[in-house]
Amino acid sequence: MVRLAAVLGCPISHSLSPRIHNHWISVHGLTGFYSAIDTPPAQLGSTLEALPRLGFVGVNVTLPLKQLALARADVVTENARRIGASNMLTFTGNGIEADNTDTYGFTWNIRQMIPSWRPSTAAVLGAGGAARAIVVALQDAGARQILLCNRTQETAQQLACDIGGAITVVPWQERHDMLAACDTLINTTSLGMMGKEPLSLRLDALPGTAVVNDIVYVPLETELLRGARLRGNPVVDGLGMLLHQAVPAFDRWFCQRPQVDETLRNLVMNA
Ligand code: ATR
């Protein structure tokens, strides 16, 4: 049986998802193909009608379609509902099912690198779409308190209100001092990405045992991760989140649990 899947987004040519899934299709000796389809928001509806008829089993969706995708779904998982966005649509007998695997990707990236990781008080920089999934993931991983700090404070307040639980919104200028209480620090902003402004953050107050993760993966070692590594903190780069978020989709659509290993990391890093 030939299985087809794709990633939809706009623009989409830069997406690394086809490399990941097609590598796994080849590793598992399957017959199938994973493509990238440029999909402007106005065409999402017609695309989602056409693809199941063409034999597609599901699609990943990325910017700017993650919220729209949720609205298009017939069935929404609890996870996608809490985050308010979907990155994975499966075509089922009951219509389109929307899930969100960014939480899985975030958590298993850190667990693979640091198996003993148990977040209790986590600091999260940023309050965009990625932050929403990460806050939900941190709560599910057992974090009792999340300090949420974003340049635009209202966006952080909205996130805290939408997701609920113990989230304390911290003003952006207080980001340095809030680190004193944390065992986990995550950068979900685009600061530090190649071509963007650097992230200005003093790590002096951060406990030496705190796990530091940056979701930026170009460069693989951001200034934040470098600074944290040099002072002895355990660090986790952002590439693994991209790789691990693909696991549940591949498992569901191609019926094989794939591995995130060095071969895959090297393949994607060289892309
Ligand atoms: P994503 O969906 O990938 O998380 P996003 O929604 O564009 O992307 O979010 C980008 C995040 O980076 C936001 O938290 C944004 O802060 P604002 O809500 O204030 O826009 C943050 N960000 C981007 N540029 C920034 C800058 N120069 N300084 C501080 N934060 C910045």
Residues whose N, C-alpha, C, O or C-beta is under 5 A from the ligand:
A	BS01	ATR	G126 A127 G128 G129 A130 A131 N150 R151 T152 T155 T188 T189 S190 E197
